[in-house]
Amino acid sequence: MQILTTESASTVLLAEIRALLDGAFDGDFAEADWEHTLGGVHVLVRDGAEVVGHAAAVTRAFDVGPRSIRVGYVEGVATSARRRHEGFGSRTMSAVGDVVASRYEFGALSTGAHGFYEQLGWERWRGPTYVRAKGRRTRTPDEDDGIMVLRRAAGSEVDLASPITCEERPGDDW
């Protein structure tokens, strides 16, 4: 297990992480997805020298109801395609959960793989989702069932049925 910031990662290591993500997503990991993965804390799981698991927690500000909350948004979750179902993904997400708990009010991510994350303590967001662009909030109903959160001590009082809003960004907002 290795935990490091983007700034402390070498160019070679970042290239290895990018290759893992490209392979895990069958080439469907866009440049905007990569940019979303950078700038935070990376969790790497290795088998020998090979990186076989990765997840990053990056800082985002969400509005939950009337409150602005500092969130550890999880990006770039991947396990080597040839090493899936060996526990590397669970180890990676457990460690990124610890990063989230130590640095943020709660964690969030967007996924269609609810069962995997639920077994690790993540919960589905039940409230409506929005994106804020140029000071205007727009409803994102297609995201309503895809947002999951990890509540730890500071975020345990968050009402999962409240409206949640993120800032617009290049690529996928969520």
VOGU-3710 file (C-alpha; in Angstrom, 3 decimals, decimal comma):
1> mqilttesas> 0,000/0,000/0,000  1,300/3,432/-0,913  -0,373/6,771/-0,158  0,977/9,925/-1,763  -0,046/13,254/-3,236  -0,008/14,026/-6,934  2,787/16,539/-6,324  5,013/13,907/-4,748  4,433/11,315/-7,483  7,095/10,943/-10,149
11> tvllaeiral> 6,302/11,351/-13,822  7,002/7,637/-14,260  4,564/6,673/-11,492  1,849/8,964/-12,873  2,321/7,329/-16,283  1,972/3,897/-14,643  -1,248/4,991/-12,914  -2,615/6,391/-16,182  -1,805/3,132/-17,990  -3,613/1,171/-15,254
21> ldgafdgdfa> -6,684/3,410/-15,635  -6,646/3,208/-19,435  -6,444/-0,594/-19,271  -9,087/-0,952/-16,570  -11,520/1,235/-18,524  -10,750/-0,422/-21,890  -9,417/2,847/-23,319  -12,535/4,776/-22,220  -10,743/6,927/-19,626  -10,805/10,409/-21,145
31> eadwehtlgg> -8,288/13,195/-20,603  -10,883/15,054/-18,468  -11,227/11,919/-16,300  -7,449/11,917/-15,817  -7,459/15,614/-14,899  -10,161/14,924/-12,293  -7,914/12,246/-10,766  -4,996/14,631/-10,219  -4,378/17,109/-7,413  -5,315/15,024/-4,420
41> vhvlvrdgae> -4,181/11,967/-2,509  -3,557/8,714/-4,376  -3,864/5,265/-2,857  -1,917/2,568/-4,669  -1,988/-1,152/-4,049  1,004/-3,022/-5,401  1,765/-6,630/-6,067  5,547/-6,571/-6,004  6,553/-3,547/-8,072  3,350/-3,548/-10,159
51> vvghaaavtr> 0,528/-1,106/-9,350  -2,617/-3,273/-9,392  -5,073/-0,936/-7,648  -5,633/2,816/-7,540  -8,049/5,412/-6,197  -7,644/9,131/-5,581  -9,430/11,490/-3,200  -9,605/15,067/-4,469  -11,063/18,068/-2,691  -14,404/19,402/-3,900
61> afdvgprsir> -16,962/21,685/-2,294  -20,554/20,469/-2,374  -23,691/22,185/-1,162  -25,815/19,815/0,864  -29,096/21,531/1,531  -28,059/25,017/2,707  -24,581/23,915/3,879  -21,292/23,992/1,974  -19,221/20,893/2,744  -15,605/19,990/1,961
71> vgyvegvats> -15,780/16,582/0,304  -13,164/13,982/-0,576  -14,391/13,065/-4,040  -13,079/9,679/-5,164  -11,779/9,455/-8,720  -9,797/7,019/-10,816  -10,866/3,837/-9,042  -9,366/0,882/-10,867  -7,951/-2,581/-10,477  -5,761/-4,145/-13,123
81> arrrhegfgs> -8,093/-5,970/-15,527  -6,115/-9,196/-15,163  -6,080/-8,999/-11,340  -9,757/-8,410/-10,580  -11,583/-10,440/-7,923  -8,425/-10,847/-5,831  -9,361/-8,232/-3,190  -7,213/-5,396/-4,531  -10,206/-3,124/-5,176  -11,547/-3,608/-1,662
91> rtmsavgdvv> -8,113/-2,918/-0,158  -7,763/0,208/-2,276  -11,197/1,548/-1,345  -10,749/0,728/2,336  -7,532/2,775/2,378  -9,070/5,670/0,447  -11,922/5,593/2,970  -9,350/6,130/5,720  -7,905/9,081/3,765  -11,393/10,561/3,418
101> asryefgals> -12,125/10,093/7,133  -8,915/11,837/8,166  -9,193/14,844/5,829  -12,824/15,509/4,856  -16,333/15,821/6,242  -17,407/12,933/4,020  -16,506/11,096/0,843  -18,461/10,987/-2,397  -18,236/9,276/-5,748  -20,318/8,511/-8,810
111> tgahgfyeql> -20,837/4,896/-9,808  -23,137/2,275/-11,217  -21,476/-0,476/-9,120  -23,476/0,128/-5,945  -23,042/-3,333/-4,440  -19,245/-3,150/-4,412  -19,210/0,170/-2,571  -22,094/-0,665/-0,220  -20,146/-3,611/1,195  -17,423/-1,090/2,124
121> gwerwrgpty> -19,790/1,248/3,999  -20,731/3,630/1,176  -24,378/4,733/1,004  -26,533/5,866/-1,901  -27,490/9,511/-1,944  -31,291/9,650/-1,910  -31,830/13,361/-2,530  -31,918/15,217/-5,851  -28,647/16,157/-7,563  -27,698/19,489/-9,098
131> vrakgrrtrt> -24,739/21,172/-10,750  -23,832/24,831/-10,297  -22,535/26,700/-13,354  -22,045/30,455/-13,540  -23,983/30,961/-10,323  -26,993/28,989/-11,544  -28,103/25,604/-10,198  -29,347/23,045/-12,733  -31,029/19,738/-11,912  -29,139/16,559/-12,944
141> pdeddgimvl> -31,762/13,811/-12,579  -29,651/11,258/-14,510  -27,157/11,356/-11,618  -29,707/10,795/-8,848  -29,078/7,091/-8,437  -25,332/7,225/-9,072  -23,976/9,294/-6,187  -22,682/7,468/-3,137  -21,219/8,866/0,057  -19,056/7,623/2,870
151> rraagsevdl> -20,052/9,213/6,148  -17,518/9,203/8,911  -17,618/11,094/12,223  -17,781/14,672/10,863  -20,238/13,839/8,074  -22,467/11,466/10,001  -25,201/14,066/10,467  -25,635/14,707/6,738  -29,197/14,045/5,581  -28,928/11,714/2,576
161> aspitceerp> -32,305/12,922/1,291  -31,168/16,569/1,009  -30,451/18,174/-2,348  -26,750/17,947/-3,249  -24,948/20,329/-5,608  -21,482/20,190/-7,150  -19,641/22,767/-9,238  -19,485/22,356/-12,995  -16,185/21,077/-14,361  -14,834/19,904/-17,734
171> gddw> -15,978/16,387/-18,614  -18,362/14,737/-16,186  -19,574/17,083/-13,444  -20,175/14,143/-11,145
//
